[in-house]
Amino acid sequence: MSYALSYIAGTAFRRSSHTFNPAQFTILADNDYYSQPHSHTGTEKNPTRFAKFPTTLRGANKTGLGSSAALVTSLTAAVLTHYLPESDFNIATDEGKRKLHNLAQAAHCAAQGKVGSGFDIAAAVYGSCRYRRFSPSVLKSIPEAGAPGFAPALTKLIDKSTWDFEITKEGVSVPPRTVLRMCDVDCGSQTVSMVKKVLQWRESNPAESKKLWDELQSRNERLGAILSEGKLDESRHAVAAIRELIRAMGTQSSVPIEPESQTNLLDALMEVEGVYNGVVPGAGGYDAVALLMKDDEATEKRVKDFVAKWSKEKGGQVRLLGVKGEMEGVRKEDISEYNGWIS
């Protein structure tokens, strides 16, 4: 809020006609962002997208979908859309998305201690894409929020076109009749602390880590090409090669990026008919697994039946989430989505 309102003040208040009328915000999180073993969320018994929790947000386990980035991006977009005229901000335009990306990245980096790739914010703004992050030095010109000179420095930085990130939408796709799905593994991981440990290992072992990082980049690009070409038979081996390096990174940094329990779950899911491959997404850990699978009801039922059996036998809580991979990023929602929450 400090970043969004400071930017608005620096942008719109140049015009004396602009006013800062009071506003009330209700923040809702889609059910798939948080583990909910206490309810039947996502089924016909509880069809609402925004179920009430019997716990505080701090006590809820995340499913690993990038909830913090989604919250920062959507709240920033909502505040800018509410207070700024379309001539200054419109999320339907390329310029609007660029401003939103820059402001959300700056705010999210401040909240996360400047840790992370920035990809989750980029995906929230632009949708599925290939992303090359901006240089960390871009943010060095901003004082701490509330410090003298913060607002004008922030406004100047957000409006600059010198951010060196790259967004590529071309060549980012999955083959027809396939879909990217996620299974929640109700445990939750502390992403920031995990990332910090990996980065500490990287700084302490520059040559070794660079070699691993470069090879991982090469294998990721290879997988992207395979999927774009629709070569599903080759994707399983390509994903296995990526997971091999992820486990090596985890071992060398002493961080459970792909823990043994997740390895066992993924390997078992690979045997389910209609499932092509899967990984532990994002920063890794115990949050979730992502699957590339056939987009049909029969495969969905087989996966749901499998994870229900797995949960019962292993004593955990694994469930297939309703969310699916999409190409679209930020957008205005139909107000009817929030019936019962707003008057």
PANUMI-816486 format. One record per residue: x, y, z of N, C-alpha, C in turn. Coordinates in pm, whole numbers, padded with zeros to 5 digits, always signed. Example, Ala and Ser with C-alpha at 12.3 -4.5 7.8 and 13.67 -1.06 7.14 Angstrom:
! residues 2
+01319-00569+00780+01230-00450+00780+01320-00330+00780
+01285-00225+00708+01367-00106+00714+01290+00003+00787
END
This chain:
! residues 343
+00083-00120+00000+00000+00000+00000+00087+00126+00000
+00199+00122+00074+00289+00237+00076+00341+00268-00064
+00380+00164-00135+00434+00183-00269+00325+00230-00365
+00210+00165-00362+00103+00202-00456+00053+00344-00432
+00026+00378-00307-00028+00511-00277+00076+00620-00300
+00202+00589-00273+00307+00689-00298+00320+00716-00447
+00310+00610-00528+00317+00630-00673+00198+00711-00723
+00080+00681-00670-00041+00755-00710-00025+00902-00674
+00024+00928-00553+00042+01066-00509+00140+01140-00600
+00245+01072-00641+00344+01135-00727+00299+01151-00870
+00198+01073-00911+00152+01076-01050+00031+01167-01069
-00074+01142-00992-00201+01211-01016-00212+01345-00946
-00139+01362-00837-00156+01486-00762-00087+01606-00827
-00028+01581-00944+00023+01693-01021-00094+01778-01071
-00213+01716-01073-00334+01786-01116-00416+01823-00993
-00449+01948-00981-00521+01995-00863-00661+01937-00854
-00714+01886-00965-00851+01833-00966-00861+01695-00903
-00747+01629-00882-00751+01493-00830-00773+01492-00679
-00856+01399-00633-00882+01385-00490-00852+01243-00444
-00818+01230-00315-00783+01101-00257-00897+01060-00165
-01010+01019-00221-01125+00982-00141-01098+00854-00064
-01156+00840+00057-01136+00717+00136-01190+00595+00063
-01128+00481+00087-01173+00355+00025-01155+00242+00125
-01241+00143+00113-01232+00024+00198-01197-00096+00111
-01101-00177+00155-01056-00291+00077-01089-00422+00148
-01144-00514+00072-01165-00650+00120-01077-00742+00036
-00984-00810+00100-00890-00896+00028-00937-01041+00037
-00962-01100-00079-01006-01239-00087-00899-01322-00157
-00879-01443-00110-00782-01534-00173-00855-01656-00227
-00831-01689-00353-00890-01808-00412-00854-01931-00330
-00946-02025-00320-00925-02144-00237-00796-02219-00271
-00759-02219-00397-00643-02299-00439-00510-02242-00392
-00510-02122-00334-00385-02066-00284-00343-02125-00149
-00439-02185-00077-00408-02234+00057-00464-02374+00079
-00389-02454+00153-00434-02589+00187-00555-02579+00277
-00654-02666+00252-00777-02662+00331-00824-02803+00365
-00748-02875+00444-00787-03012+00478-00910-03019+00567
-00948-02905+00625-01061-02904+00717-01195-02896+00644
-01193-02872+00513-01319-02849+00443-01327-02933+00316
-01439-02919+00248-01457-02986+00119-01448-02884+00006
-01365-02783+00027-01352-02677-00072-01316-02733-00208
-01380-02676-00309-01351-02720-00445-01442-02832-00492
-01535-02875-00408-01629-02979-00448-01770-02922-00447
-01864-03005-00483-02003-02958-00484-02052-02925-00344
-01984-02974-00240-02025-02944-00102-01986-02804-00059
-01893-02744-00128-01848-02610-00093-01802-02539-00221
-01896-02493-00305-01860-02442-00436-01799-02302-00438
-01805-02228-00326-01754-02092-00327-01605-02086-00357
-01563-01982-00428-01421-01963-00459-01344-01912-00338
-01417-01854-00241-01350-01788-00130-01405-01840+00003
-01360-01958+00042-01408-02018+00165-01349-01946+00286
-01426-01945+00396-01375-01885+00520-01286-01985+00592
-01176-01935+00647-01079-02021+00717-01105-02020+00867
-01081-02134+00932-01091-02138+01079-00957-02101+01145
-00871-02034+01070-00739-01998+01121-00700-01863+01064
-00599-01800+01124-00547-01676+01069-00466-01707+00944
-00439-01605+00864-00360-01624+00743-00222-01679+00776
-00165-01633+00887-00033-01679+00926-00033-01829+00956
-00147-01881+00999-00154-02022+01034-00194-02112+00919
-00215-02055+00800-00258-02134+00685-00138-02174+00600
-00133-02300+00559-00026-02346+00470-00057-02308+00325
+00044-02258+00256+00027-02219+00117+00046-02341+00026
-00017-02335-00090-00006-02447-00184+00107-02427-00286
+00176-02313-00282+00290-02292-00370+00255-02231-00504
+00141-02164-00513+00097-02104-00639+00145-01960-00656
+00225-01908-00564+00269-01770-00575+00167-01672-00520
+00108-01706-00405+00001-01624-00349+00048-01484-00311
+00170-01471-00260+00217-01338-00220+00234-01248-00341
+00287-01301-00449+00303-01222-00572+00167-01186-00631
+00074-01281-00628-00061-01254-00681-00130-01146-00599
-00113-01152-00466-00175-01052-00379-00117-00914-00407
+00015-00904-00412+00079-00775-00438+00036-00719-00574
+00035-00804-00675+00001-00759-00810-00145-00716-00820
-00236-00799-00768-00378-00767-00781-00416-00646-00696
-00360-00636-00575-00392-00521-00490-00336-00393-00551
-00215-00399-00603-00157-00282-00668-00240-00240-00788
-00281-00337-00871-00363-00307-00988-00497-00246-00948
-00556-00299-00840-00686-00249-00795-00676-00105-00745
-00572-00076-00668-00555+00058-00613-00527+00159-00725
-00440+00122-00818-00410+00213-00929-00533+00236-01016
-00608+00130-01043-00728+00143-01127-00833+00230-01058
-00843+00218-00925-00943+00294-00850-00911+00443-00847
-00786+00475-00825-00750+00615-00801-00700+00691-00923
-00652+00621-01025-00596+00690-01141-00692+00686-01260
-00697+00791-01338-00777+00788-01461-00710+00697-01563
-00787+00650-01662-00731+00559-01763-00617+00622-01842
-00615+00753-01847-00506+00819-01919-00373+00799-01849
-00377+00771-01719-00254+00747-01642-00227+00599-01620
-00335+00517-01613-00314+00375-01589-00430+00293-01644
-00397+00195-01729-00497+00106-01787-00432-00031-01805
-00477-00131-01730-00411-00261-01735-00432-00334-01867
-00521-00283-01951-00544-00347-02081-00437-00308-02183
-00352-00210-02150-00251-00163-02243-00113-00215-02205
-00023-00216-02302+00115-00258-02274+00181-00165-02173
+00155-00035-02187+00215+00061-02094+00161+00040-01952
+00031+00010-01940-00026-00016-01809+00035-00139-01744
+00053-00244-01822+00115-00365-01769+00261-00340-01728
+00331-00258-01806+00470-00227-01772+00479-00153-01639
+00393-00052-01620+00392+00023-01494+00356-00068-01377
+00254-00153-01398+00212-00244-01292+00325-00340-01256
+00391-00396-01357+00502-00486-01333+00611-00418-01250
+00650-00299-01290+00758-00229-01221+00722-00199-01076
+00601-00150-01054+00560-00113-00919+00541-00235-00830
+00479-00340-00885+00459-00462-00806+00593-00529-00775
+00685-00527-00869+00818-00585-00844+00888-00509-00732
+00884-00377-00737+00951-00296-00635+00892-00323-00496
+00759-00329-00488+00694-00353-00360+00721-00494-00309
+00713-00592-00399+00733-00731-00360+00877-00756-00316
+00972-00698-00387+01112-00714-00348+01138-00654-00210
+01074-00541-00181+01090-00479-00049+01031-00570+00060
+00915-00628+00031+00850-00714+00130+00926-00845+00150
+00988-00897+00045+01057-01026+00051+01206-01011+00081
+01250-00889+00108+01391-00871+00136+01477-00879+00012
+01420-00837-00104+01491-00839-00233+01543-00977-00267
+01465-01081-00236+01502-01218-00269+01403-01272-00372
+01453-01342-00471+01364-01404-00568+01396-01364-00710
+01341-01440-00803+01369-01416-00945+01280-01308-01003
+01166-01280-00942+01071-01186-00998+00975-01249-01097
+00994-01378-01125+00911-01443-01226+00764-01448-01183
+00738-01470-01053+00598-01483-01010+00520-01354-01031
+00583-01239-01008+00518-01111-01038+00498-01096-01188
+00599-01130-01266+00589-01120-01412+00476-01206-01466
+00462-01329-01412+00355-01418-01456+00218-01363-01416
+00210-01303-01296+00084-01246-01251+00040-01130-01342
+00135-01056-01395+00103-00942-01482+00082-00987-01626
+00175-01067-01679+00175-01099-01822+00120-01237-01855
+00098-01323-01757+00056-01460-01784+00178-01547-01813
+00155-01669-01860+00265-01761-01889+00361-01698-01989
+00489-01703-01955+00588-01637-02039+00728-01687-02004
+00822-01652-02089+00964-01665-02055+01007-01530-02002
+01075-01530-01891+01107-01404-01824+01254-01397-01790
+01314-01286-01827+01450-01257-01783+01441-01139-01688
+01481-01161-01565+01457-01061-01461+01539-00934-01482
+01495-00828-01419+01565-00701-01422+01689-00709-01332
+01784-00622-01356+01905-00618-01273+01870-00568-01134
+01917-00634-01028+01887-00589-00891+01926-00444-00865
+02026-00395-00938+02071-00257-00918+01965-00154-00952
+01862-00195-01029+01754-00104-01067+01688-00043-00944
+01678-00121-00836+01604-00077-00718+01690-00001-00618
+01818+00014-00645+01906+00078-00547+01879+00227-00529
+01813+00288-00624+01789+00432-00616+01671+00469-00527
+01597+00368-00477+01478+00397-00397+01512+00394-00249
+01484+00502-00174+01500+00499-00029+01397+00404+00033
+01409+00378+00161+01310+00298+00231+01175+00368+00228
+01067+00289+00226+00932+00347+00226+00914+00439+00346
+00868+00560+00322+00847+00658+00428+00965+00749+00452
+01082+00713+00398+01201+00796+00416+01192+00919+00325
+01264+01028+00360+01261+01147+00275+01301+01115+00131
+01223+01164+00037+01252+01143-00104+01201+01013-00161
+01134+00931-00079+01087+00801-00127+00988+00815-00243
+00882+00894-00224+00776+00904-00325+00826+00954-00460
+00899+01066-00465+00945+01111-00598+01044+01014-00664
+01130+00951-00582+01224+00854-00639+01151+00734-00696
+01047+00687-00624+00968+00573-00670+00895+00607-00799
+00828+00722-00801+00753+00762-00921+00844+00771-01043
+00960+00830-01025+01055+00842-01135+01101+00706-01185
+01127+00615-01090+01176+00482-01127+01069+00401-01200
+00946+00403-01151+00839+00322-01211+00810+00367-01354
+00816+00495-01380+00786+00547-01513+00901+00533-01611
+01019+00497-01560+01134+00481-01648+01114+00363-01742
+01169+00374-01862+01165+00263-01957+01299+00189-01960
+01381+00213-01857+01516+00154-01857+01524+00022-01779
+01410-00026-01729+01412-00157-01665+01453-00261-01770
+01548-00346-01737+01605-00435-01837+01549-00577-01832
+01424-00592-01787+01363-00725-01792+01317-00755-01934
+01301-00885-01961+01254-00927-02094+01136-01024-02077
+01031-00999-02152+00912-01085-02152+00895-01143-02292
+00885-01275-02300+00862-01342-02429+00742-01435-02416
+00640-01411-02496+00522-01497-02495+00530-01605-02602
+00605-01577-02709+00614-01673-02818+00692-01797-02774
+00646-01912-02819+00716-02037-02787+00691-02087-02646
+00595-02026-02576+00560-02072-02441+00421-02132-02447
+00413-02262-02450+00284-02328-02463+00296-02475-02428
+00183-02537-02408+00180-02682-02393+00103-02737-02513
+00127-02862-02550+00061-02919-02668-00091-02921-02651
-00165-02923-02762-00311-02932-02756-00357-03053-02677
-00470-03037-02608-00534-03142-02529-00450-03185-02409
-00356-03099-02369-00282-03122-02244-00300-02999-02156
-00272-03015-02028-00293-02905-01934-00193-02916-01819
-00158-02802-01765-00072-02798-01647-00161-02789-01524
-00148-02886-01434-00228-02890-01310-00134-02898-01190
-00189-02871-01072-00109-02878-00950-00179-02962-00845
-00100-03035-00770-00149-03110-00654-00097-03044-00528
-00186-03011-00438-00146-02955-00309-00094-03066-00220
+00021-03042-00158+00076-03133-00058+00076-03054+00072
-00021-03080+00157-00047-02994+00272+00067-03000+00373
+00159-02907+00357+00271-02897+00451+00315-02753+00458
+00357-02698+00344+00398-02558+00339+00546-02541+00363
+00609-02451+00288+00751-02425+00300+00775-02275+00314
+00881-02239+00382+00920-02099+00398+01009-02061+00280
+00946-02008+00174+01017-01983+00048+01137-01891+00067
+01118-01780+00140+01225-01681+00153+01348-01741+00217
+01331-01814+00328+01447-01873+00396+01515-01977+00310
+01438-02054+00232+01496-02154+00144+01579-02088+00034
+01525-01984-00026+01596-01914-00133+01725-01853-00080
+01720-01796+00038+01839-01734+00096+01951-01836+00114
+01915-01955+00157+02018-02059+00177+02079-02101+00043
+01996-02112-00059+02048-02148-00191+02141-02039-00243
+02102-01913-00225+02185-01802-00272+02316-01794-00193
+02312-01825-00065+02435-01829+00014+02530-01935-00038
+02476-02052-00070+02558-02158-00128+02615-02114-00262
+02533-02046-00342+02578-02001-00474+02694-01903-00460
+02686-01810-00365+02793-01712-00346+02920-01778-00294
+02904-01882-00213+03020-01950-00155+03088-02044-00254
+03014-02085-00357+03068-02180-00455+03040-02129-00596
+03099-02016-00635+03063-01952-00763+03088-02038-00886
+03201-02105-00894+03231-02184-01014+03140-02305-01025
+03128-02379-00914+03045-02500-00913+02899-02467-00939
+02847-02362-00872+02706-02327-00887+02677-02274-01027
+02770-02198-01085+02747-02145-01220+02736-02259-01321
+02822-02358-01307+02816-02472-01398+02681-02541-01389
+02631-02560-01267+02502-02624-01248+02391-02536-01303
+02396-02406-01273+02293-02312-01317+02285-02308-01469
+02400-02302-01534+02403-02294-01681+02345-02421-01744
+02379-02535-01687+02326-02660-01741+02176-02670-01717
+02131-02623-01601+01987-02623-01572+01913-02533-01670
+01969-02417-01700+01908-02327-01798+01896-02395-01934
+02002-02465-01975+02001-02535-02102+01893-02642-02107
+01880-02716-01998+01779-02823-01994+01638-02766-01990
+01620-02654-01922+01489-02589-01920+01449-02542-02060
+01544-02483-02130+01517-02436-02266+01485-02553-02359
+01554-02664-02337+01528-02783-02417+01385-02833-02395
+01342-02834-02269+01205-02877-02239+01104-02784-02305
+01129-02652-02299+01038-02557-02362+01024-02584-02511
+01135-02614-02575+01130-02642-02719+01053-02770-02748
+01075-02872-02665+01006-03000-02683+00855-02982-02671
+00811-02906-02571+00667-02885-02551+00608-02802-02665
+00680-02699-02708+00631-02615-02818+00616-02696-02947
+00701-02796-02963+00695-02881-03082+00598-02998-03066
+00536-03008-02946+00437-03113-02924+00494-03252-02908
+00621-03263-02873+00686-03394-02860+00672-03446-02716
+00552-03487-02683+00523-03529-02546+00603-03652-02503
+00630-03740-02596+00707-03860-02562+00847-03826-02514
+00902-03715-02563+01036-03675-02523+01037-03592-02395
+00921-03543-02354+00916-03452-02240+00949-03521-02109
+00915-03650-02097+00941-03719-01970+01090-03726-01940
+01169-03760-02041+01313-03766-02022+01370-03628-01994
+01317-03525-02063+01366-03388-02044+01338-03340-01902
+01220-03371-01850+01187-03332-01712+01273-03409-01612
+01295-03537-01638+01380-03617-01548+01520-03557-01539
+01571-03506-01652+01705-03445-01653+01707-03317-01570
+01597-03241-01574+01587-03119-01494+01579-03153-01346
+01497-03250-01312+01483-03289-01172+01614-03341-01113
+01693-03407-01197+01823-03456-01153+01910-03341-01103
+01912-03230-01177+01992-03115-01137+01931-03044-01017
+01801-03040-01009+01735-02977-00894+01772-03051-00765
+01772-03183-00771+01810-03261-00652+01957-03239-00617
+02041-03227-00722+02183-03200-00697+02201-03064-00630
+02126-02965-00675+02132-02833-00614+02089-02838-00468
+01983-02915-00442+01935-02929-00305+02037-02996-00215
+02102-03098-00266+02203-03169-00187+02321-03077-00156
+02368-03004-00256+02486-02920-00238+02458-02798-00151
+02335-02748-00152+02301-02630-00071+02236-02665+00062
+02212-02795+00083+02145-02844+00206+02006-02785+00222
+01936-02771+00108+01799-02720+00106+01710-02825+00040
+01598-02862+00103+01509-02965+00046+01427-02912-00071
+01493-02886-00186+01421-02833-00302+01327-02938-00359
+01376-03061-00376+01288-03173-00408+01310-03279-00301
+01236-03270-00190+01253-03366-00080+01222-03509-00125
+01272-03604-00052+01253-03744-00088+01105-03780-00098
+01023-03725-00007+00880-03756-00012+00816-03705-00140
+00862-03589-00189+00809-03536-00314+00861-03617-00434
+00985-03662-00424+01039-03748-00530+00955-03875-00543
+00924-03935-00430+00844-04058-00432+00705-04033-00490
+00644-03920-00453+00511-03887-00504+00514-03864-00654
+00611-03786-00701+00620-03758-00844+00646-03885-00925
+00738-03968-00876+00769-04092-00947+00646-04182-00957
+00567-04185-00850+00446-04267-00851+00341-04209-00945
+00327-04075-00948+00229-04011-01036+00262-04033-01183
+00390-04051-01213+00430-04076-01352+00371-04206-01406
+00329-04294-01316+00272-04422-01358+00122-04414-01382
+00061-04299-01350-00082-04282-01372-00106-04255-01520
-00196-04330-01581-00225-04312-01723-00272-04170-01751
-00211-04106-01850-00249-03971-01886-00160-03863-01827
-00072-03901-01732+00022-03805-01674+00154-03817-01748
+00201-03705-01804+00324-03709-01884+00449-03686-01798
+00444-03587-01711+00559-03559-01626+00518-03465-01515
+00609-03437-01424+00579-03348-01313+00705-03300-01244
+00692-03188-01172+00805-03130-01098+00755-03070-00968
+00849-03040-00879+00820-02955-00764+00844-02813-00810
+00741-02728-00818+00755-02597-00882+00813-02491-00791
+00839-02375-00850+00883-02258-00775+01014-02282-00703
+01018-02242-00575+01139-02258-00494+01153-02400-00440
+01054-02485-00470+01061-02624-00423+01007-02640-00284
+01043-02753-00221+00996-02781-00086+00875-02872-00086
+00794-02856+00018+00683-02949+00041+00548-02892+00001
+00545-02777-00066+00418-02710-00096+00328-02788-00191
+00383-02827-00306+00297-02880-00412+00381-02952-00516
+00313-03019-00609+00378-03071-00729+00295-03026-00849
+00364-02998-00960+00297-02957-01084+00303-03072-01183
+00194-03095-01254+00184-03207-01347+00144-03157-01485
+00204-03215-01587+00157-03199-01725+00080-03326-01758
-00047-03312-01788-00133-03429-01805-00235-03404-01915
-00301-03509-01958-00408-03496-02057-00522-03414-01996
-00583-03332-02081-00691-03246-02034-00825-03312-02064
-00855-03416-01987-00984-03484-02002-01031-03534-01866
-01161-03562-01859-01221-03602-01731-01167-03734-01680
-01138-03828-01771-01090-03960-01729-00954-03949-01659
-00862-03868-01716-00731-03850-01653-00744-03777-01520
-00829-03677-01516-00851-03603-01391-00900-03697-01281
-00995-03787-01316-01047-03881-01217-00938-03977-01170
-00856-04024-01262-00749-04117-01223-00651-04050-01127
-00617-03924-01154-00524-03853-01067-00588-03830-00929
-00714-03788-00927-00782-03766-00800-00791-03894-00718
-00824-04004-00785-00831-04133-00716-00695-04174-00662
-00591-04149-00741-00456-04187-00699-00413-04109-00575
-00431-03975-00578-00382-03896-00465-00466-03922-00339
-00594-03957-00357-00677-03992-00241-00625-04121-00177
-00591-04219-00259-00534-04344-00209-00398-04320-00146
-00316-04238-00211-00183-04206-00159-00192-04140-00021
-00284-04045-00009-00302-03975+00119-00340-04071+00230
-00431-04164+00198-00478-04260+00298-00366-04354+00340
-00287-04400+00244-00182-04497+00274-00060-04432+00339
-00028-04308+00297+00093-04242+00347+00065-04151+00466
-00063-04127+00495-00097-04043+00609-00081-03895+00584
-00078-03852+00458-00065-03710+00425-00194-03653+00372
-00185-03533+00315-00301-03468+00254-00260-03418+00116
-00291-03495+00013-00259-03456-00124-00390-03446-00201
-00409-03336-00274-00532-03321-00353-00502-03245-00482
-00572-03281-00587-00559-03212-00714-00635-03080-00706
-00568-02970-00735-00631-02839-00732-00711-02815-00859
-00807-02726-00850-00891-02695-00965-00822-02605-01066
-00723-02530-01022-00658-02432-01108-00583-02500-01222
-00580-02432-01339-00508-02482-01456-00418-02372-01510
-00311-02413-01579-00221-02316-01640-00293-02234-01747
-00264-02104-01751-00326-02015-01848-00221-01922-01908
-00251-01866-02023-00162-01770-02087-00192-01627-02045
-00315-01602-01998-00356-01465-01964-00301-01423-01829
-00267-01296-01817-00218-01242-01691-00324-01159-01621
-00288-01039-01580-00379-00953-01503-00500-00915-01589
-00616-00905-01525-00738-00868-01596-00840-00815-01495
-00941-00746-01545-01052-00704-01462-01152-00819-01453
-01194-00852-01333-01290-00960-01314-01433-00906-01320
-01526-00994-01353-01667-00960-01347-01707-00945-01200
-01779-00839-01169-01816-00811-01031-01899-00923-00969
-01968-01003-01053-02051-01111-01001-01968-01220-00933
-01836-01224-00961-01748-01321-00896-01745-01303-00744
-01784-01183-00699-01770-01150-00557-01904-01132-00488
-02007-01194-00545-02139-01186-00482-02132-01238-00339
-02194-01162-00248-02193-01201-00108-02080-01141-00028
-01981-01083-00097-01866-01025-00030-01868-00873-00034
-01938-00816-00134-01946-00672-00145-02091-00631-00158
-02122-00512-00113-02260-00465-00118-02281-00371-00237
END
